[in-house]
Amino acid sequence: MRRGVLLLPFAALLWIGAGPTVTDADRAAIFEAAGFKQKGTEWRRCEEDPPAASSMPGKIELVDLNGDGSSEAFVTESSLFCYGSDEGFVALLAKQKNGAWKIVIDATGNYLVRKTRHGGWA
């Protein structure tokens, strides 16, 4: 089944398929490219010390947004302290030809998986 993604608040609708799992090496590279730091076993971007009970550490979801066989990565984190009423941070990263991960877009808010496609993403 194919799914689309709506990045909020930008309302950019993107097309994705089911994603693979992330390797340990890519996990570290993705989090670091998105501005996260490892704190014990968790990755955090928000400098909340100590983290509030409502805060959630970084999470990665790999997806192939445009059907080219290469996965892009959504990185999310939740914290009312750092992100206010938006409650979270989301970044979309793409792996470059040299193997480095680069931010395509980042914002406060969340993304929503949709069953549609838009703008030529296949």
Salt bridges, closest charged atoms under 4 A:
ASP24 OD1 - ARG27 NH2 3.90
ASP26 OD1 - LYS95 NZ 3.26
GLU42 OE1 - ARG44 NH2 3.10
GLU47 OE2 - LYS37 NZ 3.97
GLU47 OE1 - LYS39 NZ 3.61
